[in-house]
Amino acid sequence: MLITFKCHACPDVMMLDNLAQYLVGIVGKRLGQRGVITHDELGPAITKLEAAISSDKQERAEHEGRFHEGEDGHGHDPHEIPPGLAQRAYPFLDMLRAAQKENADIVWGL
């Protein structure tokens, strides 16, 4: 199922519900049928999401060598390394930042 996040400060952001649930959880909210991240909650939400992204990047960098162990240099399986949190969370983080600049709320399920 797709979840659509809406904010008057930027275009809508759509994502699958499992990713939406994960990202909303990181920022300290619950993904219900309807929800809101108020403009007062945006600062801490951005900080939490940026920290999670930074942590994910660090873990991926530490494990990067393990993904390529035993590789003979020929061919590369694009499915070997899944997309990182930064790639998956960027549109949502961008929305949080845009909403913060405009003192706007982010809503879903309306």
C-alpha positions in Angstrom: 0.0 0.0 0.0 1.2 3.5 -0.8 1.3 6.3 1.8 1.2 9.9 0.6 2.7 12.6 2.8 1.3 16.1 2.1 2.6 19.5 3.0 1.8 22.8 1.4 5.5 23.7 1.4 6.6 21.1 -1.2 5.3 18.4 -3.5 3.7 15.2 -2.1 6.0 12.3 -1.2 4.7 8.8 -1.8 6.2 5.6 -0.5 5.4 2.0 0.4 3.8 1.6 3.8 6.7 -0.5 5.2 9.3 2.3 4.4 6.8 4.9 5.6 6.3 3.1 8.9 10.1 2.8 9.4 10.8 6.4 8.6 8.0 7.8 10.7 9.1 5.5 13.6 12.6 7.0 13.3 11.3 10.5 13.9 9.2 9.3 16.9 5.7 9.0 15.4 3.4 6.1 14.6 2.1 5.4 11.2 -1.7 5.3 11.7 -4.4 5.6 9.0 -4.0 9.4 9.6 -1.3 11.4 11.1 0.6 14.6 11.4 4.1 15.8 12.1 3.5 19.3 13.4 5.9 22.2 12.6 7.0 22.1 16.3 8.1 18.5 15.9 10.1 19.0 12.8 13.4 20.1 14.4 13.8 16.9 16.5 12.4 14.8 13.6 15.1 16.1 11.2 17.8 15.5 13.8 16.7 11.9 14.5 16.5 11.1 10.8 19.8 12.7 10.0 21.4 10.7 12.8 19.9 7.4 11.5 21.2 8.2 8.0 24.6 9.0 9.3 24.7 5.8 11.4 23.5 3.7 8.4 26.2 5.3 6.1 28.9 4.5 8.7 27.7 0.9 9.0 27.6 0.5 5.3 31.2 1.9 4.9 32.5 -0.5 7.5 30.9 -3.5 5.8 31.7 -2.3 2.2 34.8 -4.5 1.9 32.8 -7.6 2.9 30.4 -7.1 0.0 33.4 -7.4 -2.5 35.4 -10.2 -0.8 36.2 -12.9 -3.2 35.2 -10.9 -6.2 37.4 -11.5 -9.2 36.8 -8.1 -10.8 34.5 -9.5 -13.5 30.9 -8.4 -13.5 29.0 -7.0 -10.6 25.6 -8.0 -9.3 23.6 -4.8 -8.8 21.4 -6.6 -6.2 24.4 -7.3 -4.0 24.2 -4.1 -2.1 20.7 -2.8 -1.3 20.0 0.9 -1.4 21.0 2.7 1.8 18.8 4.6 4.2 20.0 7.9 2.8 18.7 7.0 -0.7 15.4 5.8 0.6 14.9 8.6 3.1 16.0 11.6 1.1 12.6 12.6 -0.3 11.1 12.5 3.2 14.0 14.3 4.8 13.7 17.0 2.0 10.0 17.3 2.9 10.8 17.7 6.6 13.3 20.5 5.8 10.9 22.3 3.4 8.1 22.1 6.0 10.4 23.5 8.7 11.4 26.5 6.5 7.7 27.3 5.9 6.5 26.5 9.5 4.2 23.9 8.0 2.8 20.6 9.1 3.1 17.3 7.3 0.0 15.1 7.1 -1.0 11.7 5.8 -4.1 9.7 5.4 -6.4 12.7 4.6 
